[in-house]
Amino acid sequence: MRSCCLDALFGGSLKSKLKTPARARMFATTTANVMLETGLGLKHRETAGIVFQSLGTADFEGIPAETEGLRAGTAAETGSKVTSKEDEFDYHWLMLRDPDFDDSREASAPVGTG
């Protein structure tokens, strides 16, 4: 019974917990950006995004708004602009715009660090 209740709360069996973000991957994006700019002459588009697929729960309503508030705080430090919208497929988008790649990456970085 206990396992069944926890599965309902956390969306699956306890054996399949979400992995924590790997900080090394976040820094790898900066290295990849430098390589793309210097090696191929490609520049980033000054935009990063976070997307949420809508869920039919009351809890979901607050998640995009809370995330937007957290990102707005980070963006205020770097001068990034944060906007949000829902598309025709019922996905909620947070768009972070900044000409500096590292600022865009930092503003869109995962909240949890494990």
Secondary structure, DSSP 8 states (H G I E B T S, - for coil): -HHHHHHHHHTS-TTS------HHHHHHHHHHHHHHHHHH-----SEEEEEEE--SSHHHHHHHHHHHHHHHHHHHHHT-EEEEEE-TTSEEEEEEE-SSHHHHHHHTS-S---
